[in-house]
Amino acid sequence: MPEFKPTIIVIEDLPENDSVRQSSYADYIRNPKKRFLKPDQRELRAYEVGRLSGAEKIYGIDFKEGYNYNINVVNSADTATLKKICCVK
């Protein structure tokens, strides 16, 4: 099985924050023991995944901008299962 080797990391953040985010990420790459004042999933997960995989860049995308990820997912619920685990009637 091939290793996961992304060349960039894409996170949910505004593209306008890319320069600040890239600087913060580069600092984390140099010092993985860096402490964040109020870390969120970007610092806790994305930075570490990027560091471990060797990704050099991190970019923000805002899901509200209507990017097309070519994911054709139909949100359908399995009502039989839901009835077993929840209060669906």
PDB file of N, CA, C and O in Angstrom, chain B, residues numbered from 101:
ATOM      1  N   MET B 101       0.846  -1.183   0.000  1.00  0.00           N
ATOM      2  CA  MET B 101       0.000   0.000   0.000  1.00  0.00           C
ATOM      3  C   MET B 101       0.888   1.241   0.000  1.00  0.00           C
ATOM      4  O   MET B 101       1.796   1.344   0.825  1.00  0.00           O
ATOM      5  N   PRO B 102       0.643   2.189  -0.914  1.00  0.00           N
ATOM      6  CA  PRO B 102       1.495   3.386  -0.971  1.00  0.00           C
ATOM      7  C   PRO B 102       1.293   4.275   0.256  1.00  0.00           C
ATOM      8  O   PRO B 102       0.213   4.319   0.845  1.00  0.00           O
ATOM      9  N   GLU B 103       2.345   4.969   0.617  1.00  0.00           N
ATOM     10  CA  GLU B 103       2.267   5.891   1.745  1.00  0.00           C
ATOM     11  C   GLU B 103       1.486   7.142   1.354  1.00  0.00           C
ATOM     12  O   GLU B 103       1.444   7.532   0.187  1.00  0.00           O
ATOM     13  N   PHE B 104       0.879   7.750   2.343  1.00  0.00           N
ATOM     14  CA  PHE B 104       0.161   9.015   2.152  1.00  0.00           C
ATOM     15  C   PHE B 104       1.193  10.123   2.098  1.00  0.00           C
ATOM     16  O   PHE B 104       1.836  10.415   3.106  1.00  0.00           O
ATOM     17  N   LYS B 105       1.364  10.747   0.941  1.00  0.00           N
ATOM     18  CA  LYS B 105       2.384  11.783   0.753  1.00  0.00           C
ATOM     19  C   LYS B 105       1.794  13.005   0.061  1.00  0.00           C
ATOM     20  O   LYS B 105       2.084  13.250  -1.110  1.00  0.00           O
ATOM     21  N   PRO B 106       0.971  13.777   0.769  1.00  0.00           N
ATOM     22  CA  PRO B 106       0.442  14.988   0.131  1.00  0.00           C
ATOM     23  C   PRO B 106       1.555  16.001  -0.115  1.00  0.00           C
ATOM     24  O   PRO B 106       2.531  16.063   0.633  1.00  0.00           O
ATOM     25  N   THR B 107       1.398  16.778  -1.155  1.00  0.00           N
ATOM     26  CA  THR B 107       2.393  17.820  -1.450  1.00  0.00           C
ATOM     27  C   THR B 107       1.991  19.149  -0.834  1.00  0.00           C
ATOM     28  O   THR B 107       2.835  20.017  -0.613  1.00  0.00           O
ATOM     29  N   ILE B 108       0.696  19.308  -0.556  1.00  0.00           N
ATOM     30  CA  ILE B 108       0.186  20.492   0.131  1.00  0.00           C
ATOM     31  C   ILE B 108      -0.888  20.038   1.117  1.00  0.00           C
ATOM     32  O   ILE B 108      -1.430  18.939   1.004  1.00  0.00           O
ATOM     33  N   ILE B 109      -1.178  20.885   2.063  1.00  0.00           N
ATOM     34  CA  ILE B 109      -2.268  20.644   2.997  1.00  0.00           C
ATOM     35  C   ILE B 109      -3.297  21.748   2.776  1.00  0.00           C
ATOM     36  O   ILE B 109      -2.945  22.925   2.695  1.00  0.00           O
ATOM     37  N   VAL B 110      -4.553  21.370   2.679  1.00  0.00           N
ATOM     38  CA  VAL B 110      -5.637  22.322   2.486  1.00  0.00           C
ATOM     39  C   VAL B 110      -6.507  22.277   3.736  1.00  0.00           C
ATOM     40  O   VAL B 110      -6.946  21.209   4.163  1.00  0.00           O
ATOM     41  N   ILE B 111      -6.750  23.448   4.315  1.00  0.00           N
ATOM     42  CA  ILE B 111      -7.523  23.538   5.543  1.00  0.00           C
ATOM     43  C   ILE B 111      -8.701  24.484   5.372  1.00  0.00           C
ATOM     44  O   ILE B 111      -8.738  25.290   4.442  1.00  0.00           O
ATOM     45  N   GLU B 112      -9.641  24.376   6.262  1.00  0.00           N
ATOM     46  CA  GLU B 112     -10.784  25.283   6.237  1.00  0.00           C
ATOM     47  C   GLU B 112     -10.374  26.589   6.915  1.00  0.00           C
ATOM     48  O   GLU B 112     -10.371  26.699   8.141  1.00  0.00           O
ATOM     49  N   ASP B 113     -10.039  27.550   6.106  1.00  0.00           N
ATOM     50  CA  ASP B 113      -9.619  28.871   6.561  1.00  0.00           C
ATOM     51  C   ASP B 113      -9.771  29.812   5.371  1.00  0.00           C
ATOM     52  O   ASP B 113      -9.814  29.365   4.225  1.00  0.00           O
ATOM     53  N   LEU B 114      -9.850  31.073   5.630  1.00  0.00           N
ATOM     54  CA  LEU B 114      -9.971  32.036   4.536  1.00  0.00           C
ATOM     55  C   LEU B 114      -8.659  32.142   3.772  1.00  0.00           C
ATOM     56  O   LEU B 114      -7.596  32.206   4.390  1.00  0.00           O
ATOM     57  N   PRO B 115      -8.706  32.162   2.451  1.00  0.00           N
ATOM     58  CA  PRO B 115      -7.488  32.306   1.652  1.00  0.00           C
ATOM     59  C   PRO B 115      -6.691  33.558   2.012  1.00  0.00           C
ATOM     60  O   PRO B 115      -5.471  33.577   1.849  1.00  0.00           O
ATOM     61  N   GLU B 116      -7.353  34.591   2.493  1.00  0.00           N
ATOM     62  CA  GLU B 116      -6.662  35.822   2.885  1.00  0.00           C
ATOM     63  C   GLU B 116      -5.687  35.592   4.036  1.00  0.00           C
ATOM     64  O   GLU B 116      -4.782  36.398   4.254  1.00  0.00           O
ATOM     65  N   ASN B 117      -5.865  34.507   4.768  1.00  0.00           N
ATOM     66  CA  ASN B 117      -4.990  34.191   5.908  1.00  0.00           C
ATOM     67  C   ASN B 117      -3.786  33.335   5.524  1.00  0.00           C
ATOM     68  O   ASN B 117      -2.998  32.953   6.389  1.00  0.00           O
ATOM     69  N   ASP B 118      -3.636  33.031   4.230  1.00  0.00           N
ATOM     70  CA  ASP B 118      -2.583  32.112   3.799  1.00  0.00           C
ATOM     71  C   ASP B 118      -1.180  32.528   4.237  1.00  0.00           C
ATOM     72  O   ASP B 118      -0.409  31.679   4.684  1.00  0.00           O
ATOM     73  N   SER B 119      -0.831  33.799   4.123  1.00  0.00           N
ATOM     74  CA  SER B 119       0.535  34.208   4.467  1.00  0.00           C
ATOM     75  C   SER B 119       0.802  34.027   5.958  1.00  0.00           C
ATOM     76  O   SER B 119       1.878  33.572   6.345  1.00  0.00           O
ATOM     77  N   VAL B 120      -0.165  34.379   6.789  1.00  0.00           N
ATOM     78  CA  VAL B 120      -0.007  34.194   8.235  1.00  0.00           C
ATOM     79  C   VAL B 120       0.018  32.712   8.570  1.00  0.00           C
ATOM     80  O   VAL B 120       0.836  32.260   9.372  1.00  0.00           O
ATOM     81  N   ARG B 121      -0.878  31.962   7.954  1.00  0.00           N
ATOM     82  CA  ARG B 121      -0.960  30.522   8.215  1.00  0.00           C
ATOM     83  C   ARG B 121       0.316  29.825   7.750  1.00  0.00           C
ATOM     84  O   ARG B 121       0.832  28.953   8.449  1.00  0.00           O
ATOM     85  N   GLN B 122       0.832  30.200   6.571  1.00  0.00           N
ATOM     86  CA  GLN B 122       2.057  29.586   6.059  1.00  0.00           C
ATOM     87  C   GLN B 122       3.228  29.878   6.988  1.00  0.00           C
ATOM     88  O   GLN B 122       4.056  29.001   7.233  1.00  0.00           O
ATOM     89  N   SER B 123       3.305  31.078   7.498  1.00  0.00           N
ATOM     90  CA  SER B 123       4.377  31.441   8.429  1.00  0.00           C
ATOM     91  C   SER B 123       4.284  30.619   9.716  1.00  0.00           C
ATOM     92  O   SER B 123       5.293  30.132  10.226  1.00  0.00           O
ATOM     93  N   SER B 124       3.076  30.473  10.229  1.00  0.00           N
ATOM     94  CA  SER B 124       2.851  29.691  11.443  1.00  0.00           C
ATOM     95  C   SER B 124       3.197  28.221  11.206  1.00  0.00           C
ATOM     96  O   SER B 124       3.822  27.582  12.053  1.00  0.00           O
ATOM     97  N   TYR B 125       2.791  27.692  10.061  1.00  0.00           N
ATOM     98  CA  TYR B 125       3.090  26.304   9.706  1.00  0.00           C
ATOM     99  C   TYR B 125       4.592  26.088   9.567  1.00  0.00           C
ATOM    100  O   TYR B 125       5.123  25.102  10.077  1.00  0.00           O
ATOM    101  N   ALA B 126       5.278  26.989   8.887  1.00  0.00           N
ATOM    102  CA  ALA B 126       6.734  26.885   8.717  1.00  0.00           C
ATOM    103  C   ALA B 126       7.434  26.916  10.074  1.00  0.00           C
ATOM    104  O   ALA B 126       8.400  26.185  10.291  1.00  0.00           O
ATOM    105  N   ASP B 127       6.955  27.753  10.978  1.00  0.00           N
ATOM    106  CA  ASP B 127       7.507  27.798  12.327  1.00  0.00           C
ATOM    107  C   ASP B 127       7.294  26.465  13.038  1.00  0.00           C
ATOM    108  O   ASP B 127       8.178  25.984  13.746  1.00  0.00           O
ATOM    109  N   TYR B 128       6.116  25.872  12.846  1.00  0.00           N
ATOM    110  CA  TYR B 128       5.832  24.569  13.453  1.00  0.00           C
ATOM    111  C   TYR B 128       6.741  23.489  12.872  1.00  0.00           C
ATOM    112  O   TYR B 128       7.200  22.612  13.604  1.00  0.00           O
ATOM    113  N   ILE B 129       7.002  23.539  11.588  1.00  0.00           N
ATOM    114  CA  ILE B 129       7.901  22.565  10.951  1.00  0.00           C
ATOM    115  C   ILE B 129       9.284  22.643  11.602  1.00  0.00           C
ATOM    116  O   ILE B 129       9.903  21.614  11.876  1.00  0.00           O
ATOM    117  N   ARG B 130       9.762  23.854  11.846  1.00  0.00           N
ATOM    118  CA  ARG B 130      11.073  24.037  12.489  1.00  0.00           C
ATOM    119  C   ARG B 130      11.057  23.624  13.954  1.00  0.00           C
ATOM    120  O   ARG B 130      12.068  23.165  14.486  1.00  0.00           O
ATOM    121  N   ASN B 131       9.906  23.788  14.607  1.00  0.00           N
ATOM    122  CA  ASN B 131       9.810  23.511  16.035  1.00  0.00           C
ATOM    123  C   ASN B 131       8.495  22.784  16.344  1.00  0.00           C
ATOM    124  O   ASN B 131       7.527  23.422  16.757  1.00  0.00           O
ATOM    125  N   PRO B 132       8.447  21.446  16.148  1.00  0.00           N
ATOM    126  CA  PRO B 132       7.216  20.694  16.382  1.00  0.00           C
ATOM    127  C   PRO B 132       6.718  20.721  17.827  1.00  0.00           C
ATOM    128  O   PRO B 132       5.578  20.337  18.087  1.00  0.00           O
ATOM    129  N   LYS B 133       7.531  21.157  18.753  1.00  0.00           N
ATOM    130  CA  LYS B 133       7.107  21.258  20.149  1.00  0.00           C
ATOM    131  C   LYS B 133       6.485  22.625  20.451  1.00  0.00           C
ATOM    132  O   LYS B 133       6.171  22.939  21.599  1.00  0.00           O
ATOM    133  N   LYS B 134       6.315  23.429  19.399  1.00  0.00           N
ATOM    134  CA  LYS B 134       5.725  24.762  19.541  1.00  0.00           C
ATOM    135  C   LYS B 134       4.375  24.665  20.247  1.00  0.00           C
ATOM    136  O   LYS B 134       3.583  23.762  19.977  1.00  0.00           O
ATOM    137  N   ARG B 135       4.129  25.588  21.133  1.00  0.00           N
ATOM    138  CA  ARG B 135       2.851  25.663  21.857  1.00  0.00           C
ATOM    139  C   ARG B 135       1.995  26.773  21.249  1.00  0.00           C
ATOM    140  O   ARG B 135       2.486  27.868  20.974  1.00  0.00           O
ATOM    141  N   PHE B 136       0.724  26.480  21.045  1.00  0.00           N
ATOM    142  CA  PHE B 136      -0.228  27.449  20.522  1.00  0.00           C
ATOM    143  C   PHE B 136      -1.102  27.920  21.680  1.00  0.00           C
ATOM    144  O   PHE B 136      -1.453  27.133  22.558  1.00  0.00           O
ATOM    145  N   LEU B 137      -1.449  29.195  21.680  1.00  0.00           N
ATOM    146  CA  LEU B 137      -2.267  29.732  22.761  1.00  0.00           C
ATOM    147  C   LEU B 137      -3.644  29.074  22.823  1.00  0.00           C
ATOM    148  O   LEU B 137      -4.076  28.617  23.881  1.00  0.00           O
ATOM    149  N   LYS B 138      -4.314  29.033  21.704  1.00  0.00           N
ATOM    150  CA  LYS B 138      -5.635  28.393  21.627  1.00  0.00           C
ATOM    151  C   LYS B 138      -5.675  27.527  20.369  1.00  0.00           C
ATOM    152  O   LYS B 138      -6.269  27.918  19.365  1.00  0.00           O
ATOM    153  N   PRO B 139      -5.047  26.357  20.421  1.00  0.00           N
ATOM    154  CA  PRO B 139      -4.979  25.534  19.209  1.00  0.00           C
ATOM    155  C   PRO B 139      -6.339  25.018  18.773  1.00  0.00           C
ATOM    156  O   PRO B 139      -7.205  24.729  19.599  1.00  0.00           O
ATOM    157  N   ASP B 140      -6.512  24.908  17.474  1.00  0.00           N
ATOM    158  CA  ASP B 140      -7.722  24.310  16.930  1.00  0.00           C
ATOM    159  C   ASP B 140      -7.310  23.133  16.064  1.00  0.00           C
ATOM    160  O   ASP B 140      -6.143  22.742  16.068  1.00  0.00           O
ATOM    161  N   GLN B 141      -8.237  22.571  15.332  1.00  0.00           N
ATOM    162  CA  GLN B 141      -7.926  21.385  14.548  1.00  0.00           C
ATOM    163  C   GLN B 141      -6.861  21.640  13.483  1.00  0.00           C
ATOM    164  O   GLN B 141      -6.173  20.712  13.058  1.00  0.00           O
ATOM    165  N   ARG B 142      -6.723  22.886  13.055  1.00  0.00           N
ATOM    166  CA  ARG B 142      -5.698  23.175  12.044  1.00  0.00           C
ATOM    167  C   ARG B 142      -4.312  22.989  12.631  1.00  0.00           C
ATOM    168  O   ARG B 142      -3.468  22.316  12.039  1.00  0.00           O
ATOM    169  N   GLU B 143      -4.071  23.580  13.789  1.00  0.00           N
ATOM    170  CA  GLU B 143      -2.753  23.437  14.414  1.00  0.00           C
ATOM    171  C   GLU B 143      -2.542  22.018  14.946  1.00  0.00           C
ATOM    172  O   GLU B 143      -1.443  21.472  14.847  1.00  0.00           O
ATOM    173  N   LEU B 144      -3.573  21.436  15.500  1.00  0.00           N
ATOM    174  CA  LEU B 144      -3.422  20.126  16.127  1.00  0.00           C
ATOM    175  C   LEU B 144      -3.352  18.984  15.126  1.00  0.00           C
ATOM    176  O   LEU B 144      -2.629  18.014  15.353  1.00  0.00           O
ATOM    177  N   ARG B 145      -4.075  19.076  14.041  1.00  0.00           N
ATOM    178  CA  ARG B 145      -4.099  17.972  13.076  1.00  0.00           C
ATOM    179  C   ARG B 145      -3.378  18.292  11.778  1.00  0.00           C
ATOM    180  O   ARG B 145      -2.453  17.586  11.376  1.00  0.00           O
ATOM    181  N   ALA B 146      -3.809  19.357  11.132  1.00  0.00           N
ATOM    182  CA  ALA B 146      -3.279  19.651   9.795  1.00  0.00           C
ATOM    183  C   ALA B 146      -1.780  19.916   9.822  1.00  0.00           C
ATOM    184  O   ALA B 146      -1.050  19.433   8.956  1.00  0.00           O
ATOM    185  N   TYR B 147      -1.319  20.668  10.795  1.00  0.00           N
ATOM    186  CA  TYR B 147       0.112  20.958  10.868  1.00  0.00           C
ATOM    187  C   TYR B 147       0.907  19.675  11.075  1.00  0.00           C
ATOM    188  O   TYR B 147       1.959  19.494  10.461  1.00  0.00           O
ATOM    189  N   GLU B 148       0.425  18.798  11.921  1.00  0.00           N
ATOM    190  CA  GLU B 148       1.163  17.559  12.200  1.00  0.00           C
ATOM    191  C   GLU B 148       1.115  16.603  11.015  1.00  0.00           C
ATOM    192  O   GLU B 148       2.124  15.979  10.688  1.00  0.00           O
ATOM    193  N   VAL B 149      -0.030  16.478  10.371  1.00  0.00           N
ATOM    194  CA  VAL B 149      -0.118  15.646   9.168  1.00  0.00           C
ATOM    195  C   VAL B 149       0.829  16.183   8.100  1.00  0.00           C
ATOM    196  O   VAL B 149       1.536  15.418   7.443  1.00  0.00           O
ATOM    197  N   GLY B 150       0.837  17.490   7.935  1.00  0.00           N
ATOM    198  CA  GLY B 150       1.747  18.103   6.968  1.00  0.00           C
ATOM    199  C   GLY B 150       3.202  17.858   7.317  1.00  0.00           C
ATOM    200  O   GLY B 150       4.004  17.520   6.446  1.00  0.00           O
ATOM    201  N   ARG B 151       3.546  18.027   8.575  1.00  0.00           N
ATOM    202  CA  ARG B 151       4.932  17.812   9.011  1.00  0.00           C
ATOM    203  C   ARG B 151       5.351  16.368   8.787  1.00  0.00           C
ATOM    204  O   ARG B 151       6.423  16.113   8.237  1.00  0.00           O
ATOM    205  N   LEU B 152       4.522  15.426   9.205  1.00  0.00           N
ATOM    206  CA  LEU B 152       4.858  14.009   9.070  1.00  0.00           C
ATOM    207  C   LEU B 152       4.948  13.556   7.624  1.00  0.00           C
ATOM    208  O   LEU B 152       5.726  12.658   7.301  1.00  0.00           O
ATOM    209  N   SER B 153       4.153  14.175   6.744  1.00  0.00           N
ATOM    210  CA  SER B 153       4.152  13.774   5.340  1.00  0.00           C
ATOM    211  C   SER B 153       5.164  14.541   4.502  1.00  0.00           C
ATOM    212  O   SER B 153       5.430  14.179   3.356  1.00  0.00           O
ATOM    213  N   GLY B 154       5.729  15.603   5.075  1.00  0.00           N
ATOM    214  CA  GLY B 154       6.710  16.390   4.336  1.00  0.00           C
ATOM    215  C   GLY B 154       6.110  17.468   3.459  1.00  0.00           C
ATOM    216  O   GLY B 154       6.810  18.040   2.623  1.00  0.00           O
ATOM    217  N   ALA B 155       4.828  17.760   3.628  1.00  0.00           N
ATOM    218  CA  ALA B 155       4.194  18.818   2.826  1.00  0.00           C
ATOM    219  C   ALA B 155       4.809  20.164   3.199  1.00  0.00           C
ATOM    220  O   ALA B 155       4.987  20.470   4.378  1.00  0.00           O
ATOM    221  N   GLU B 156       5.131  20.959   2.190  1.00  0.00           N
ATOM    222  CA  GLU B 156       5.801  22.236   2.428  1.00  0.00           C
ATOM    223  C   GLU B 156       4.848  23.413   2.532  1.00  0.00           C
ATOM    224  O   GLU B 156       5.204  24.441   3.107  1.00  0.00           O
ATOM    225  N   LYS B 157       3.664  23.288   1.997  1.00  0.00           N
ATOM    226  CA  LYS B 157       2.731  24.424   1.951  1.00  0.00           C
ATOM    227  C   LYS B 157       1.409  24.047   2.599  1.00  0.00           C
ATOM    228  O   LYS B 157       1.016  22.880   2.634  1.00  0.00           O
ATOM    229  N   ILE B 158       0.742  25.062   3.105  1.00  0.00           N
ATOM    230  CA  ILE B 158      -0.590  24.901   3.672  1.00  0.00           C
ATOM    231  C   ILE B 158      -1.448  26.045   3.138  1.00  0.00           C
ATOM    232  O   ILE B 158      -1.027  27.202   3.150  1.00  0.00           O
ATOM    233  N   TYR B 159      -2.641  25.721   2.674  1.00  0.00           N
ATOM    234  CA  TYR B 159      -3.517  26.717   2.079  1.00  0.00           C
ATOM    235  C   TYR B 159      -4.892  26.666   2.726  1.00  0.00           C
ATOM    236  O   TYR B 159      -5.374  25.596   3.098  1.00  0.00           O
ATOM    237  N   GLY B 160      -5.508  27.813   2.856  1.00  0.00           N
ATOM    238  CA  GLY B 160      -6.867  27.887   3.352  1.00  0.00           C
ATOM    239  C   GLY B 160      -7.850  27.975   2.207  1.00  0.00           C
ATOM    240  O   GLY B 160      -7.627  28.677   1.221  1.00  0.00           O
ATOM    241  N   ILE B 161      -8.940  27.249   2.357  1.00  0.00           N
ATOM    242  CA  ILE B 161     -10.062  27.394   1.432  1.00  0.00           C
ATOM    243  C   ILE B 161     -11.302  27.574   2.298  1.00  0.00           C
ATOM    244  O   ILE B 161     -11.400  27.000   3.383  1.00  0.00           O
ATOM    245  N   ASP B 162     -12.214  28.345   1.832  1.00  0.00           N
ATOM    246  CA  ASP B 162     -13.442  28.597   2.565  1.00  0.00           C
ATOM    247  C   ASP B 162     -14.548  27.824   1.878  1.00  0.00           C
ATOM    248  O   ASP B 162     -14.888  28.114   0.731  1.00  0.00           O
ATOM    249  N   PHE B 163     -15.109  26.852   2.560  1.00  0.00           N
ATOM    250  CA  PHE B 163     -16.130  25.994   1.953  1.00  0.00           C
ATOM    251  C   PHE B 163     -17.324  26.774   1.439  1.00  0.00           C
ATOM    252  O   PHE B 163     -18.048  26.280   0.574  1.00  0.00           O
ATOM    253  N   LYS B 164     -17.547  27.958   1.936  1.00  0.00           N
ATOM    254  CA  LYS B 164     -18.695  28.751   1.521  1.00  0.00           C
ATOM    255  C   LYS B 164     -18.494  29.384   0.149  1.00  0.00           C
ATOM    256  O   LYS B 164     -19.431  29.961  -0.402  1.00  0.00           O
ATOM    257  N   GLU B 165     -17.308  29.290  -0.405  1.00  0.00           N
ATOM    258  CA  GLU B 165     -17.041  29.886  -1.713  1.00  0.00           C
ATOM    259  C   GLU B 165     -17.508  29.012  -2.867  1.00  0.00           C
ATOM    260  O   GLU B 165     -17.402  29.416  -4.025  1.00  0.00           O
ATOM    261  N   GLY B 166     -18.013  27.845  -2.580  1.00  0.00           N
ATOM    262  CA  GLY B 166     -18.573  27.008  -3.630  1.00  0.00           C
ATOM    263  C   GLY B 166     -17.557  26.231  -4.429  1.00  0.00           C
ATOM    264  O   GLY B 166     -17.743  26.058  -5.634  1.00  0.00           O
ATOM    265  N   TYR B 167     -16.501  25.758  -3.821  1.00  0.00           N
ATOM    266  CA  TYR B 167     -15.545  24.922  -4.527  1.00  0.00           C
ATOM    267  C   TYR B 167     -16.216  23.617  -4.947  1.00  0.00           C
ATOM    268  O   TYR B 167     -17.065  23.086  -4.230  1.00  0.00           O
ATOM    269  N   ASN B 168     -15.835  23.112  -6.098  1.00  0.00           N
ATOM    270  CA  ASN B 168     -16.367  21.845  -6.577  1.00  0.00           C
ATOM    271  C   ASN B 168     -15.309  20.777  -6.355  1.00  0.00           C
ATOM    272  O   ASN B 168     -14.302  20.736  -7.063  1.00  0.00           O
ATOM    273  N   TYR B 169     -15.531  19.929  -5.390  1.00  0.00           N
ATOM    274  CA  TYR B 169     -14.572  18.875  -5.076  1.00  0.00           C
ATOM    275  C   TYR B 169     -14.848  17.604  -5.861  1.00  0.00           C
ATOM    276  O   TYR B 169     -14.185  16.587  -5.653  1.00  0.00           O
ATOM    277  N   ASN B 170     -15.814  17.653  -6.753  1.00  0.00           N
ATOM    278  CA  ASN B 170     -16.210  16.490  -7.529  1.00  0.00           C
ATOM    279  C   ASN B 170     -16.612  15.327  -6.638  1.00  0.00           C
ATOM    280  O   ASN B 170     -16.346  14.168  -6.955  1.00  0.00           O
ATOM    281  N   ILE B 171     -17.247  15.640  -5.535  1.00  0.00           N
ATOM    282  CA  ILE B 171     -17.747  14.614  -4.634  1.00  0.00           C
ATOM    283  C   ILE B 171     -19.250  14.548  -4.821  1.00  0.00           C
ATOM    284  O   ILE B 171     -19.972  15.489  -4.491  1.00  0.00           O
ATOM    285  N   ASN B 172     -19.704  13.456  -5.340  1.00  0.00           N
ATOM    286  CA  ASN B 172     -21.133  13.284  -5.588  1.00  0.00           C
ATOM    287  C   ASN B 172     -21.730  12.422  -4.489  1.00  0.00           C
ATOM    288  O   ASN B 172     -21.964  11.229  -4.678  1.00  0.00           O
ATOM    289  N   VAL B 173     -21.970  13.029  -3.358  1.00  0.00           N
ATOM    290  CA  VAL B 173     -22.518  12.314  -2.224  1.00  0.00           C
ATOM    291  C   VAL B 173     -23.984  12.691  -2.072  1.00  0.00           C
ATOM    292  O   VAL B 173     -24.340  13.868  -2.016  1.00  0.00           O
ATOM    293  N   VAL B 174     -24.805  11.689  -2.009  1.00  0.00           N
ATOM    294  CA  VAL B 174     -26.223  11.909  -1.768  1.00  0.00           C
ATOM    295  C   VAL B 174     -26.452  11.655  -0.289  1.00  0.00           C
ATOM    296  O   VAL B 174     -26.112  10.593   0.232  1.00  0.00           O
ATOM    297  N   ASN B 175     -27.026  12.634   0.374  1.00  0.00           N
ATOM    298  CA  ASN B 175     -27.248  12.510   1.807  1.00  0.00           C
ATOM    299  C   ASN B 175     -28.543  11.731   2.034  1.00  0.00           C
ATOM    300  O   ASN B 175     -29.630  12.301   2.126  1.00  0.00           O
ATOM    301  N   SER B 176     -28.390  10.423   2.121  1.00  0.00           N
ATOM    302  CA  SER B 176     -29.562   9.598   2.370  1.00  0.00           C
ATOM    303  C   SER B 176     -29.367   8.863   3.686  1.00  0.00           C
ATOM    304  O   SER B 176     -28.276   8.385   3.996  1.00  0.00           O
ATOM    305  N   ALA B 177     -30.427   8.787   4.438  1.00  0.00           N
ATOM    306  CA  ALA B 177     -30.368   8.145   5.746  1.00  0.00           C
ATOM    307  C   ALA B 177     -30.914   6.736   5.660  1.00  0.00           C
ATOM    308  O   ALA B 177     -31.893   6.470   4.963  1.00  0.00           O
ATOM    309  N   ASP B 178     -30.268   5.844   6.377  1.00  0.00           N
ATOM    310  CA  ASP B 178     -30.741   4.477   6.512  1.00  0.00           C
ATOM    311  C   ASP B 178     -31.740   4.477   7.666  1.00  0.00           C
ATOM    312  O   ASP B 178     -31.348   4.342   8.826  1.00  0.00           O
ATOM    313  N   THR B 179     -33.017   4.625   7.359  1.00  0.00           N
ATOM    314  CA  THR B 179     -34.019   4.782   8.414  1.00  0.00           C
ATOM    315  C   THR B 179     -34.142   3.549   9.290  1.00  0.00           C
ATOM    316  O   THR B 179     -34.476   3.671  10.468  1.00  0.00           O
ATOM    317  N   ALA B 180     -33.885   2.371   8.753  1.00  0.00           N
ATOM    318  CA  ALA B 180     -33.951   1.166   9.578  1.00  0.00           C
ATOM    319  C   ALA B 180     -32.903   1.221  10.685  1.00  0.00           C
ATOM    320  O   ALA B 180     -33.195   0.890  11.834  1.00  0.00           O
ATOM    321  N   THR B 181     -31.699   1.631  10.349  1.00  0.00           N
ATOM    322  CA  THR B 181     -30.638   1.743  11.355  1.00  0.00           C
ATOM    323  C   THR B 181     -30.932   2.886  12.308  1.00  0.00           C
ATOM    324  O   THR B 181     -30.753   2.751  13.518  1.00  0.00           O
ATOM    325  N   LEU B 182     -31.382   4.009  11.769  1.00  0.00           N
ATOM    326  CA  LEU B 182     -31.691   5.150  12.626  1.00  0.00           C
ATOM    327  C   LEU B 182     -32.759   4.802  13.662  1.00  0.00           C
ATOM    328  O   LEU B 182     -32.676   5.241  14.809  1.00  0.00           O
ATOM    329  N   LYS B 183     -33.747   4.028  13.270  1.00  0.00           N
ATOM    330  CA  LYS B 183     -34.796   3.635  14.208  1.00  0.00           C
ATOM    331  C   LYS B 183     -34.228   2.815  15.366  1.00  0.00           C
ATOM    332  O   LYS B 183     -34.725   2.893  16.490  1.00  0.00           O
ATOM    333  N   LYS B 184     -33.183   2.027  15.086  1.00  0.00           N
ATOM    334  CA  LYS B 184     -32.567   1.204  16.123  1.00  0.00           C
ATOM    335  C   LYS B 184     -31.762   2.025  17.121  1.00  0.00           C
ATOM    336  O   LYS B 184     -31.690   1.676  18.300  1.00  0.00           O
ATOM    337  N   ILE B 185     -31.152   3.123  16.652  1.00  0.00           N
ATOM    338  CA  ILE B 185     -30.238   3.873  17.522  1.00  0.00           C
ATOM    339  C   ILE B 185     -30.796   5.205  17.983  1.00  0.00           C
ATOM    340  O   ILE B 185     -30.197   5.876  18.823  1.00  0.00           O
ATOM    341  N   CYS B 186     -31.923   5.583  17.446  1.00  0.00           N
ATOM    342  CA  CYS B 186     -32.434   6.923  17.743  1.00  0.00           C
ATOM    343  C   CYS B 186     -33.949   6.885  17.874  1.00  0.00           C
ATOM    344  O   CYS B 186     -34.585   5.831  17.892  1.00  0.00           O
ATOM    345  N   CYS B 187     -34.460   8.027  17.959  1.00  0.00           N
ATOM    346  CA  CYS B 187     -35.902   8.170  18.167  1.00  0.00           C
ATOM    347  C   CYS B 187     -36.655   8.464  16.877  1.00  0.00           C
ATOM    348  O   CYS B 187     -37.752   9.021  16.919  1.00  0.00           O
ATOM    349  N   VAL B 188     -36.081   8.096  15.722  1.00  0.00           N
ATOM    350  CA  VAL B 188     -36.744   8.350  14.431  1.00  0.00           C
ATOM    351  C   VAL B 188     -37.948   7.429  14.308  1.00  0.00           C
ATOM    352  O   VAL B 188     -37.873   6.243  14.629  1.00  0.00           O
ATOM    353  N   LYS B 189     -39.053   7.982  13.842  1.00  0.00           N
ATOM    354  CA  LYS B 189     -40.287   7.187  13.698  1.00  0.00           C
ATOM    355  C   LYS B 189     -40.620   6.941  12.251  1.00  0.00           C
ATOM    356  O   LYS B 189     -41.621   6.292  11.949  1.00  0.00           O
TER     357      LYS B 189
END
